[in-house]
Amino acid sequence: MADFLETLFRPGQREEARQRRLAVLATCALPRPLPISALRAALGEELSVGFELAEEDGFCRLLPGGHVEPMPKAVLDMAITLLDIRIITRTLTRLAPLAASEDEQCLLLLAGAPLGEGRRRLEAGAPGRVAAMAPGLRHALGLPGELPASAPFEPSSWGSAARQVSALLSVAAHVLIRQGHWAQGRRLMAWALGPEGLAGRVSPEHGFLAPTQVQFLLDSGRREEGAAFAQTARERLSGPENTFSRLMLMALEGRVAIDGGDHRLARRLFGDAQLQARAAGLEDMVGLTKVAFATLARREDQNTAAPQLCLGALEIFLGDEPFEAVALHNLGLAYLKAGRPLEAQAALTRSLEGMDIPFQQLTAYPQAIASDCFLGDTAEAERKLAALTALAPDTPQARISLGLCRAHLHSARAEWEAALRELEALHISDVTAQNHLYAVPAGWLRVEALLALGRAEEASRVFAELSRNLYLSNLSTQPAALNLLDARVAFANGDLERARRVLRRARSSPEAALAQDFELRARLLAFKLAAAEGKEGPREEARRAVTEAWDSLTQSFPLEVQQRFRRAYDRPRLLALLGLPSDKEAAELPYLRGTSPAFQSVVAQLRRVAATEASVLLLGETGVGKELAARAIHDFSRRASGPFVAVNCAAIGDELLLSELFGHEKGAFTGAVQRHLGRFEQAHGGTLFLDEIADISPRGQAALLRALQERTFERVGGTETVRANVRIVAASNRDLAEAVRAEDFRQDLFFRLAGIQVKVPPLRERGEDVRVLAAWFLEQAAQERGDQPRRMSPEAERLMRDYAWPGNIRELRNVVLAADVLSESPVIAADVLLPLLQRIPPRSAPREGEAAALDAWLLFRQHGGTLRGFLSDMQRACMERCLVENDGNIAATAADLGFSRSRLTQIVLSDSDLRRLAGRAEL
Ligand SMILES: Nc1ncnc2c1ncn2[C@@H]1O[C@H](COP(=O)(O)OP(=O)(O)OP(=O)(O)O)[C@@H](O)[C@H]1O
């Protein structure tokens, strides 16, 4: 799953696409023709093929003599929209040294980083023309100083360079907006365009600014203004050089049409835009129209088509990070709608990496955090909140977005009062009221919080406000979910009749079946309604339906997600509400079975250790369930919502172990094509399970010890010190203390790991558990078959009870599953089971010929140590016996034992007891 999108990104093609855009940006920013060699020198090898590709696509002209000609500004939108903001600022700053004059240089610097070096030079009062521009720029950039009396920019005084100046200042405005400095960006844009501002003169020259302007208006909730402007701009930008801008505007107009419920208009606009994009060879635009169609498909509940369209767009957007992010974001939303929350979470999380435009980030983060919270992954939600806090500009929108994220987190932890406080603070803001991207989720969460707090009347008021604000103007958004909320509010207010009616309406909507937990919530409400009526029949039926909905919602989740989800959703409360016996095992750790006192005492120990942060060492024979015990420690602990990462130390060769544990930097060794995060970093906020720890090499032991002592480490090939907050649980089926004595394992590392030791007993000491576990494995097999579980016959049970289970639960599981497959009847007979237990004979009724093996086995069991220790003791016992039988004669004993005389002499000499038994004359 984690890699499901990887295949879409082909590094080679990404690079070419990026170079081409970089070349377009450089060509547009040139004040006059410049040699390609100078540009390459300034921008580095990054542009080895960029200019040729840009020329092939008609975005740039190469003059004889290897010069690049400046391009009309109309193509600049391609570059600015499709490049990462960091690349734009770096490129323009690098071009600055190529400027012929101080003012040109200042302009390039200003365009690249409007609040950086260029601005500092202006403040210092650059000479010449730039100095003359200073008052206007100071005003536009919000610097203190006198306001210019009238429009300060007069293009005519700049002659032929005016276009250049205005374009570069517009780029600067664009950069400001993308960095989140909206007010300054807009002021600068208006000033750069002269007295009429953008709205007054959408000339082909400045066409590239129109989509940004529209996007800005839409994202700040001014939809009508944005749509009107998009239409005017599109009509004026009719020339072929403005195709990209025009198509962008069409896509944006379509977005407004969707929001207004006019799907036909949206479909026509997207269809036309796609046709024209194909005709003009603008592949990226084709990708964008696919995303637009996906939005439409999502709204129309085409839950298979919507993700497909986004995946198609992703394939086109090779190398366009910001656009890949848009496609991934939409993919996430499509998966949410299609009831695939795990995929949604992955796509939404990935999308955040490539987003560099604040207004996108500010809306995308709360959505991604909501998907984490739904799955109970509060650790991930917190990580995102911290990232957003670090990057958010200090604007009203950013404050709202952060507040919304915090409210999601509070709600996920059932801290309803705190959630409500956050939401009420948002509610008073004008920006929230204007912008449905914030108003909808905020209103929704408020209703949920009020319902949870039992403040039904207020919930009703807030709900009315929410539906009035949003749904009267926008009927196309989630009617089923809204109706369900409406029904829940009605029920809370005691209006059962209305609750029933609205619930019916909600469930009749085709979208109802899939959306997140809609079905579960709807059935829960139906149950409450039936319970309120007091009729036992419907009540029973509704109760069964709720359990079924729960199972179907959670069945596709991996184990750890189920754990988190269960906690987040509070299943025990759900069960209590249904009046079902609280299935203790299911509500806690469903995967850990066993009723024997020996096992229950281990579970109690695991619970106790889980409450601490100490390192734990799990000991026990192979297959006793050490990994499961480690997982249980994680799930019982406060880290449960964080990751659980397991590493089998024996399975990884020494050379790979360090990079596996600590990660590596790109280029650290052959094949290290990318930075790779090691298991320590992957387990940040959670638990790292080191299995088979006794098999770790001395080098690995030293590195591990350092990481545990210092709580920091470096990635292989890197110098940066990395800190990961992990709890370590290690396991071994060898006696680790013995390994320390034999100097196979470092004592200092042993003490670090074995803060607390827990011994998991072998199955043969867990009596009842054999039967309990066998029944559980049979039940699982039956579930997979979709059938009734088989049972063991009493003889088969006896056979299992008497068997020694050297491979413990793993062996039991394999045997039971094999018997399940082999058995033709619903009751598994002893003769089906017996051949499966033959590998090592059972303790009782040994069969002829196998008695010796059984003796050896029993002797080994009595010995109680390791096999190596047992064999060496056996060898010694045989020698003693043989020496006695041969009256201390070394030659005869050696012959009996199959040793050479000299080897036996050597052994006997090194052992004082044996020496005593051997005749003195012999040695
Ligand atoms: N209490 C239990 N309830 C249900 N299944 C169990 C239990 N304990 C172990 N198992 C199952 O037995 C198998 C072996 O368990 P696990 O891998 O945790 O053992 P281990 O001690 O770590 O083995 P090894 O030492 O070989 O690594 C797994 O399939 C696990 O799911």
The ligand as an SDF file (V2000), in Angstrom:
LIG
                    3D

 31 33  0  0  0  0  0  0  0  0999 V2000
   -1.5110  -15.8380   22.5360 N   0  0  0  0  0  0  0  0  0  0  0  0
   -1.6270  -16.0260   21.2220 C   0  0  0  0  0  0  0  0  0  0  0  0
   -2.8410  -15.9840   20.6410 N   0  0  0  0  0  0  0  0  0  0  0  0
   -2.9700  -16.2100   19.3370 C   0  0  0  0  0  0  0  0  0  0  0  0
   -1.9670  -16.4670   18.4910 N   0  0  0  0  0  0  0  0  0  0  0  0
   -0.7300  -16.5090   18.9820 C   0  0  0  0  0  0  0  0  0  0  0  0
   -0.4970  -16.2820   20.3840 C   0  0  0  0  0  0  0  0  0  0  0  0
    0.8230  -16.3550   20.6020 N   0  0  0  0  0  0  0  0  0  0  0  0
    1.3910  -16.6400   19.4000 C   0  0  0  0  0  0  0  0  0  0  0  0
    0.4720  -16.7040   18.4250 N   0  0  0  0  0  0  0  0  0  0  0  0
    0.7190  -17.0170   16.9900 C   0  0  0  0  0  0  0  0  0  0  0  0
    1.8170  -17.9160   16.9130 O   0  0  0  0  0  0  0  0  0  0  0  0
    2.7230  -17.5700   15.8700 C   0  0  0  0  0  0  0  0  0  0  0  0
    4.1080  -17.3420   16.4450 C   0  0  0  0  0  0  0  0  0  0  0  0
    4.1140  -16.1820   17.2550 O   0  0  0  0  0  0  0  0  0  0  0  0
    5.3540  -15.1480   17.2860 P   0  0  0  0  0  0  0  0  0  0  0  0
    5.8990  -14.9630   15.9060 O   0  0  0  0  0  0  0  0  0  0  0  0
    4.9230  -13.9710   18.0400 O   0  0  0  0  0  0  0  0  0  0  0  0
    6.3800  -16.0270   18.1250 O   0  0  0  0  0  0  0  0  0  0  0  0
    7.8970  -15.6870   18.5030 P   0  0  0  0  0  0  0  0  0  0  0  0
    8.0730  -16.1510   19.8890 O   0  0  0  0  0  0  0  0  0  0  0  0
    8.1910  -14.2590   18.2100 O   0  0  0  0  0  0  0  0  0  0  0  0
    8.6620  -16.6480   17.5170 O   0  0  0  0  0  0  0  0  0  0  0  0
   10.2520  -16.6060   17.1200 P   0  0  0  0  0  0  0  0  0  0  0  0
   11.0350  -16.7860   18.3830 O   0  0  0  0  0  0  0  0  0  0  0  0
   10.3690  -17.7720   16.1920 O   0  0  0  0  0  0  0  0  0  0  0  0
   10.4490  -15.2890   16.4690 O   0  0  0  0  0  0  0  0  0  0  0  0
    2.1220  -16.3770   15.2020 C   0  0  0  0  0  0  0  0  0  0  0  0
    1.3670  -16.8280   14.0960 O   0  0  0  0  0  0  0  0  0  0  0  0
    1.2230  -15.7740   16.2590 C   0  0  0  0  0  0  0  0  0  0  0  0
    0.1730  -15.0690   15.6640 O   0  0  0  0  0  0  0  0  0  0  0  0
  1  2  1  0
  2  3  1  0
  2  7  2  0
  3  4  2  0
  4  5  1  0
  5  6  2  0
  6  7  1  0
  6 10  1  0
  7  8  1  0
  8  9  2  0
  9 10  1  0
 10 11  1  0
 11 12  1  0
 11 30  1  0
 12 13  1  0
 13 14  1  0
 13 28  1  0
 14 15  1  0
 15 16  1  0
 16 17  2  0
 16 18  1  0
 16 19  1  0
 19 20  1  0
 20 21  2  0
 20 22  1  0
 20 23  1  0
 23 24  1  0
 24 25  2  0
 24 26  1  0
 24 27  1  0
 28 29  1  0
 28 30  1  0
 30 31  1  0
M  END
$$$$
